[in-house]
Amino acid sequence: MPNRLANTQSLYLRKHAENPIDWWYWCQEALEIAKKDNKPIFLSIGYSSCHWCTVMEGEAFCDQAIATYLNENFLPIKLDREERPDLDSIYMASLQMMGIQGGWPLNIFLTPGDLVPFYGGTYFPVEPRYGRPGFLQVLQSIRRFYDTEKEKLNGFKQEILKGLQQSATLPINNVEVNDTQLIYQGIDVNTKIIQVTADDFGRPCFPMVPYSNLALQGTRFVFGDTQQREELVVQRGRDLALGGIFDHVGGGFHRYTVDSTWTVPHFEKMLYDNGQIMEYLSNLYSKGYQEPAFERAIALTAEWLQREMTAPEGYFYAAQDADSFATAEEHEPEEGAFYVWDYQQLETLLKPEELEALIQVFKITEEGNFEGKNVLQRRYGEKLSDTCEQILDKLFMKRYGELRSNLARFKPAKNNQEAKEVNWIGRIPAVTDTKMIVAWNGLMISGLARAYGVFKQPLYWEMAINATEFILGKQWFKGRLHRLNYEGTPSLLAQSEDYAFLIKALLDLQSVYPQDSRWLEKAIEIQEEFDELFWSLEMGGYYNNAADNSDDLLVSERGYIDNATPSANGIALSNLVRLSRLTDNLDYLDKAEQGLQAFSSILTQSPRTCPSLLVALDWYRFGNLVRSNQTILDQLIGQYFPTTAYRLDENLPANSIGLVCQGLSCLEPAITQEQLLAQIVEITQN
């Protein structure tokens, strides 16, 4: 009999609806029952496309003995981290304070009433393995500790709570935010993070776009080893566009690779990665690294987005699973089954000369590179021949059952049952999480906007506008922006990253199409709502959640740490500087300075945690505005000027073609395009 998760909207929660565990979703009723019954809370946090979440669901959470003990001795709650990133952030930080490496599933134990964590972990197997204890033994030990070691329990809880409170209240160093050396230091530290060395052999590789983005911005400065910075940012682009992390047949980027050679991915595809990578590769291309592999990766990712990740209403879906069924008869899905290629299958599908041609371009062997099968990884970045593209089209046909040119839309499989029951003419696809997340849509809109600015492909602009108009038209309910949309219904109040990334997306649309004022107007309007609900008057910076939506949080965090996505505050403070340049409203600039001061201790002491805050600092120090006519702006937009905003101005001084302004002053009117370009370079470097 299904448990209460069967009636939730979250795909991740519904995946656990058939578990014998008496799961609750996160709600006040569940928390009150735990308090009344004096049951410790077992909080399990994950997301729909998480591979190890899927593994634990099929193992421990389906085990009857575990379920019986858990139901009798704990109050079990399942939480979708994509619905509540604020809760996930607090409990992930708690886990790390316990000395445990973070990850998902995040399984953590809370005392009822105060919700303070006292033990946690990630994946727990049914039986002891991988150096981890069996889950039933863990549960028994935790319950015994909860019942018999009250003094130790309370002491440990106070330690965790104190640590959380200290991390939420940052000291202010009152740094000089115009100090260029602070920016140089941050660029240098974060550039090293994206460098893969011999010591990294065998370690996972993540795109780490916030770090790569800062390093790319840093290539315009002359300090330290400038050539190495150039080489590293280009190499990161090649790793992404040539490696197995990219789906060379269908387009789109997987979440990360399990190795340091960028060969074998964890096969889930996340919208947030693809939006950031599209923007990054477009920026590389616009800076002059016009490698065919970059352009192809962007084009195929846009095709994948249109084909598999776009709702009929125009918004973008959240993610696709790593696992899929090899056949409809399989009980459990296999990791990567939709994407990998058996050598014998390639021999059957392709002519001998075609297979040989494919091997010349991709690393393919009889032994394979992933469990006896092949993940496609390119050998070089030159433009693929027409013959090679035709061979890849054959693989596309085998996977999807139709020609690439005929398949404009590919209906998603919304759950495992649907994936197995539909009569697919190609392979059984991975399940798609079809919810809409405002923050992630914002990142993809930004990526599409930048790609359009560089390549002028109408499809990129069309998809960006459709998604934006959906959000602006459908995501305000009872006067408030909502974070999610489930099949046309807005759900859950938006968090700071939703506001910050959406405002950035609107500013990015304005930057590539400055003749349309509505994107700037909407950004100003949404920024006002964001400031009113999330700004910390006492400390500066933006809280993760609004004050009227934080009753269930142990502490009110102001997110500043970049992970797979940039921090909300890093993006928000950059937005404020951009708004000040575009509107000449210095209130925005004052607020940006307050925010940078609020995180000054982090900028000076832990720059490797906050590349997006350093980007904001770069905008604050070097941000500028170019005012010019449409013809000149069209020529500038496709180039790489990372701290430059554009405003259409047809009333320039006589005989001039543009003005470059910073703060309250402008340089002398530029008479020629060469002079204008020289002024932009000068003002963004000195």
N, C-alpha and C positions, 0 to 999 in steps of 0.2 A: 504494500500500500504506500503510495507516495507520501512524503512528509510535507510540511508546510512550505518548503521552498518551491514546490510545484506551481504555486500561485504568484511567484515573484516575476518581475520583468527581466531581471538579469539572466543572461544565458549562462554565466558562470554558476550562479546559484541553482538554476534549474538542472544543471548537470549533476547535482547532488540530490535531486528530488527522490531518487529511488534508493538512496542509501538507507540502511536500517537505523542509522543514527537519527535521533529526534532533533534535527537541526532547527534552530531559530535563525531568522535574519536579524540584523542589528535594529533594535527598536526599544522603546521605553518599557514596553510590557515585559520583554525578555529580561531586561536588566533588573526590573522590580521583582520578578519571580526568583532570580538568582539570589537577590538580597534576602527575600522572605524565607527561602529554603536553605539559606547559608551554603550555597553550592558555588565552588569556584567556577569561573567562566573559562571555557576552552574556546578561544577565538582563533579561527582559521581564516587567513586572508590570502586571496589569490586572484586570478583573472582567467578569462575563458581560454586564451591561447597559450597558457603556461603549460609546458610539457610535464614538469615534475608535479604540478598540481593534478594533472590528468592521471599520472602514475599513482599518486597517493589516493586519489578518489577510487581507482580501480582495485587498489590493494587494501590499505588499512581501513578506509571508510566504508568498504563493503564487507569487512570481516565481522561476523556476528558476535564473536566474543568481545571484540573491541567495542562494538556498538553497545552491547548490553552494559559493559562496565562504564562506558562514557555516559550513557543515558542515566544510569543510577547515581553516579558520583559527581557529575559536572553538569553545567548548563552549556551545551554546545551551540556556538553561533558561527555562521558562515558570513563572510563579508567580501564583497567585490571591491577590490582596491581601486578600480576605475570609477566606481561610484563615489567612494569616500577616500580620496588620496590624503586628506587631512588626518584621518584616523590611522591610516597605514603609515604615514610619516612618523607619527608619535610612537607607535608600537615597533616600527623598524628601528628607530633610534634607541628604544629601550632594549631591544635584542642586542644591538651592537654594544651598549653599555655593559651587557652581561658577558662580553668577550666572545660573542658568537657572530660569525660572518653572516651578513644578511642575504636574503634571497626569498623566493617564493616557491612553494607555499610558505607563508609566515604563520607559524603555529605558536600561540602565546597564551599563557595562563594568567588570569586576572582575579584579584579578590573581589567579591561582590560588594556592591555599594560604592566603593571609591574607585573601582576599575583600574587599580594600579597593578602593573605586571610584576610577577615574581619568578617566572621561569619561561623559557621559550626555546624554539628551534625552527628549523625549516622542514625539509623532508624527513619523515620518520618511516622506516620500513616496517612491515609486519613482524618479521623476524630480524634479529641482529645481523647487520651486514653493512658494508661500506664504512666500517668504523662507527656505525650508529647503533644505538640500542633499539630493541624491538618496541613498538609503540605501546603495547599493552603494559609492558614493564615500566615504561615511562609514566603512563597514567597512574599506575599503582603507587609508584614512588612519589609522584606529585601529590596525590591525595593523602598519602601517609604523612608527608612533610606538612601539608596544610593543616592536618588535624593535630599533630603532636609537637610541632616546632614553632609555636606561636611567637615566641620572642625573636627567634632567628628570622622568621617570616616578616615580622613588622620592621625589624632592623634593615633587612634587605630592601623592603618596599620604600622605606624612607630614603635610602641611598639612591634608588632609581628615581624617585620623585624629585629629590634635590638636584640630581644631574639633569633631569628634563627642564626644571625651572631655571637652572643656570644657563643651559644652552639656549633657552628662549629669551634671556635677558642679556644682551651683549654689551660689553663695555664700549664706550665711545672714545676713540683716540684723538679726535679733532685733527685729522690729517689735512694737509693742504691738497684739496682735490684737483688743483691745477698742476700738481707735481708730476711732470712727465716721467720722471724716474720710477714712480710707482707703477705707471702703465708698463714701462719697459720691463720692470721686474716681474710683473704678472705675466706678460707675454712670454718671457724667457722660461719661467717655471712651467707654464701650461703647454708650451711647445714641446718640452721634454716628455710630457705625458703621452703624446701621440707617437713618439718614436718607439718602434719595435726593435729590440736588440736581441743578441744571441741569448741573453739570460731569460728572455720571454718565451723560449721554445716550448711549445706544448700548451701555453696558456691561452685562454679564450681572448678573442679580439672583438671589441665593440666599436661601432662607428664613432662614438664620442664626439658628435658633431659640435657641441658647444665649445669643446677644447680646440678642435680643428678650425672652427670659425674664428676664434680669437687669434690663433696662430696665423691664419690667412690675413686677417686685418693687420697683424704685426709685420707682415712682409713689406709694408710701405715705409717702415722706419729703418734708418741706418744706425744700427748698434749691434754689438755682439756679432754672432755668426749669421749674418743676413742670408748668405747663400744656403746654409743648412736649413733655415726656416723655409725658404723657397722650396728646397728639395723635399722636405717633410710634408708640406701641405699638398704638393703635387702627388707625392707617393701615396698619401692617404686617399686622394681621389682615384688613383689607379687601383689601390687595394679594393676600393668599393666597386669600381666599374668593371674590373677584370676578374675579381675573385669569385669564389663560390657563394659569397654572401648575396650576390646579385643573381636573379633568375634570368639567365641568358635566353631562355626560350619564351617565357611568358611575361617578363618584366616584373619590376618590383624588387625591393630589397628585404632579405630576411633579417632577423633581429641581431644576430651576432654569429661569429664562427667559434667553434670549440677549440680551435688551434691557432697558432700564431702566424700561419702561412695563408690565412684567409681562404681556406679550402672548404671545410665542411661546416655548414651552418647549423644552428638551431633553426628549424625551418619556419617558425611562425613569422608572419609579416605584420608589422605594426604600422598603422597610419602615421604615427608621430615620427618614426624613423624615416619613412619615405618622404615626408614633407621637408624635413631638415636636410636630407641628403640631396634632394632636388635643388634646394636653394644653394647648398654648398657647391655642388658641381656646376651650377649656373654661374656662381661667383668666380670659381676657378676659370671657367671658360671666358668670362668677361674680362678677367685680368690678363688674358693673353695665352693661357694654356689651352689652346683650342684643339684638344685631342678628340679624334672621332669617337673613341669609346665613351667619353663623357656625354657627348651629344646623343649617342645611341642609347645609353642608359637612361637619360632623361626622357627621351621619346618613348621608349618601351615602358617605362614606369607610368607615364601619362596614359598610355594605351591600357595597361593593366588597371589603373585607377578607373578609367572610364568603363572598362569591360566588367570588372569584378567588384569594385569597391564604391560605386556610385549608386545611390538610391534613385528611384524614379523622380523623387521630389528635388534632387539635386545635391543633397548632402552626402558626406562620405562615411562609409562604415568604419568601424574601429579596428578590426584585426581579422587575420585568418590563422587558424590553428597550425601547429607544426605537424600534427598527426592526421593521417587519413587512412581509409580502408583500402587495402590492396584488392580485395574482392568483397562482394556483398555478404559472403558467407562468414567472413572473419568476425570474431567476437569483439576484439579490441583493435583500434586503429594502430597503424605503424608510423613511426616518425619518418617524415620525408617521402612517404610512398608516392605522393602526387608528383614529386619533382625529380627523383633519381632515375638512372638509366642502367639497366643490366647490359653488359657487353654483348651477350648473345641476342638480346632483343634488338640492339643497334645493328647487329649483323643481319638479322632478319628484315629489319625495316629499311635499311639502306643498301644501295649497291656497293660493291667492294671499293670502287673509286670514290664514292661519296663518303664512306666511313674513313678512308684514308685521308681525304681532304679535311674531314672534321677533326681527326687526330692531329693534323698539322696545326690546327688553330686552338684546340682545347686539349687539356690534359686528361686523356682517356686511356685506360688500360683494361686488360682482361680481368685483373684482380680487383679493380675498382679502388676507390678511396674512402668509401663509406659502407661498411658491412657488406662487402662484395659487390657493391654497385658504384656507379659513377655520379658524382656531383660535377657539373660542368664548370671548369675554370679556364679562363683564357690564358694563352701563352704570351700574347703581345697586344698592344693597344691600337694598332693601325686599323684603318677602315676595313670592315669585312667585305669580302668579294660578294658579288651577286650570287655566285654558286654556293658560297657558305650560307648566305641568308636563305636561299632556297632549301638547303638541307635542314636548317633550323626550323623552317616552315613545316617540313615533314614531321619533325619532332612535336611541333605545336599541334599539328593535325592528330597525331597519335595521342597526345595528352588530352586535348579538348574535344576531339571528334569532329571538328570543323576547321575549315581554312581560316587563317588569321583575318583575311580580308572580309570574310562573311560574318565574323563573330563580333558584333558591336557590343552586345550585352551577354553576360554569362550569369544566369540566375544562381544566386548563392544557396548553398546548403546551410540551413539555419540551425541544425542540430544533427547528432549522429544518426538518429532514426531516419530523418529525411535524406541524409547522405546515402544510406543503405537502400532506401526504398525507391528512390528515383531511378529511372532507367537511363543512366548516363550513356551517351554514345562514345565517350572517351573514358578516361580514368575517373574514379570516384574522387571528387575534390575534397579538400579540407573544409571543415566547417567555418563559416564566416560569422563573426559577431557583428550583427547589423545595427547595433545601437549607434547613435550619433553623440559624440563628445565634442563640446564646443572648443575646448582647448586644442584638441588634436586636429579638428577641422581648421582651426586658425593656423596651425603650423603648416598644413597642406596648402591652404590658400596662399600663405606667404611663399611657399616653394613654387607654386604655379605662377604667382605674380612675377617673381624674379625670373623664372624661366621664360615667361612671355616677354619681359623687358629685354632679355638677351637674344632670344631666338625668334620672336614675333610670330609664334605659331598660334593661330586663332583658337585652337582647341584648349590650350592652356588657360587663356583668358576666359573662355566660355565656362569651363568647369569652375574656375575660381569665383566668377560672378554668381553662378547658380548656387553654389554652396553658401556664399555670403548672403545672398538675398533670402535663402531659406532661414538662416540663423536670425537675421534681422527681422524677418516677418513672423517667425514661429516660436522663438525661444524666450520671449517675454511673456510671463504669465502672472497676473495680478501685480503688474508693475515691476517685476523683478526678472532678471536674466536667470534662466535655468540651464544647468550643466548638460543634461542628457536629453535625448529624444528617443523614445521607443515607439517605432512604427507610427509616427505622427503625433505622439503625445509627449509634451515636455515633462521632465522629471528632475527633481532634486535641485535646490538652489545652487547657483554657480559658485565656484570657488575662485580664488585669486588668479590662478593660472588661466581660467576661462576668460576672465576680463583682460588680463595682460596679453595673452596670445591673440585674442580677437582684435583688440585695439592695434596691436602690431600688424595684423593682417590688413586692417583697414588702411593703415599708414603705408603699407607696402603696395596696396592697390593704388593709392594716391601717388606714390612715387613713380609708378610706371605709366600713370594716366592722369597727370596733374590738371588737365583741362576739365575734369569732372570733380566738382567741389563736394559732392555728396559723401564721398568716403571720409574726407577730413571732417565734415560736419558730424557724421555719425561717430567718429572716433572721439571728438570733443564731448559729445553727448554721453557716450558710454564711460568716458574717463570721469566725468562728473559723478556718475553713479558709483563707480569704483572707489573714488576718493571718499565719498560720503560713508560707504559701508565698510571699507577695509583699512583705511589709513590709520596708523597708530599716532594719535596726537601726542602721546607721552614720549615715545621712543623714535618715531619716524619709521618709514617702510610700511609695507602692506602685510596684514595678517593673512594666513592661509584661508581663513573663513571669516565671514561677517560676524559681528558681535552678537547679532540676534539669531545666529545659527551655530553657536559654539557650546551649548550647554553640556554636551556629552564629551567634551575634550578635556584631558588632564591639564594641558597648558595651551596657550594661544601662541602658536609658532608663526614666525615670519620667514618663509622659505627663502634661503639664499644659496643653497648647495645645488650645483648642477649635477645631474646624473645622465640618464639617457635623453632627458629633455632639459632645456634650460630652466633656471629657477624663475619663479614668478616675479620676484623683486628685480632680478637682473634685467628681464625684458621690460618690466613696468617702468624702471628708471630711465632706460633708453627711450621708451615711448614719451616720457615727460620732456626730455630734451628735444626730441623731434617735434613735439607739439609746440614747444616754445619757439623753435626756429620757424615753424610754418605759420604761427599766429602772431608772433612778436609779443606774446603774453609772458612776461617774466615770472609770473606766479608759478608757472610750470617749472621753470628753471630753479626757482627757490626750493620747490618741493623735491626736485631731483637732488639738489645739494644736501637737503636734510636727510634724504634717503641714503645717499652715499656716506654721510657722516655716521648714520645709524649703523652701517656695516663696516666702518673704518677699521675696527680691530681685525675683522676677517680679511679685508683687503691687504692689510699690512702683514698679518701673521700667518694667514692660511690662504694665500692666493690660488693655490692649486684646487681649492674646493669651489671657486666662484668665478669661472671665466666669463660668465654672462654679466656679472657685476663689473668686471674689468672692461667689458665692451661698453657698458653704460658710462663708466669713467672716461673711456675714449671718446664717446659721444659728447660728454660734458666738456672735455678739454678741447676737442678738435671739431665738434659738430658745426656745420655751416649750412648756409642756404644759398642756392643759386637761383636767381630770378632772371628769366629769359623768355624768349618767344618759343612757340611750339616747335619750330624747325630745329632750333639749337638744342632744346631739351630732349627731343627724340634722339639726337645723336649722342647726348651725354648718358642717357638712361641705360644704354646697353654696355657702358663701360663700368669699371669697378672703382667706385668712390664710396667706401663703406660708411663714412660719417657725413655724407652730403644729402641734404633734402632739396627738393625742387619745387619751385612755385612759378606758375605761369604769370608772366607780366609783359603785356604788350605796350606799356607806357614807360619805356626805358629812356634814359637820357639820350639826347640827340647823338646820332652816329654810333651808338654803342650796341652791342649784341647781348650783353649780360652784366649782372652785378653779382659779386660774391660777397656775402655778408656773414659776420660772426658776432653774435651778441648785439650790441647797439650800434655797431659800426660796419661800414662796407668798404671794400677796396675801391680803387678808382675804376670807373666803368671800363669794361673790356671792349676794345674796338675790333679785335679779331678773335677767331676761335682759338688760335694758338695762345694768345694772351689769356683767354678765359681758362683754358686747360692748365696753363702754368700757375695761375692764381689758385685754382682748386688744389693742385698738388702742394703748393707752398703753404696754404692755410691748414691743410690736413696733416702736415708733418712738422710744423714749427710753431 
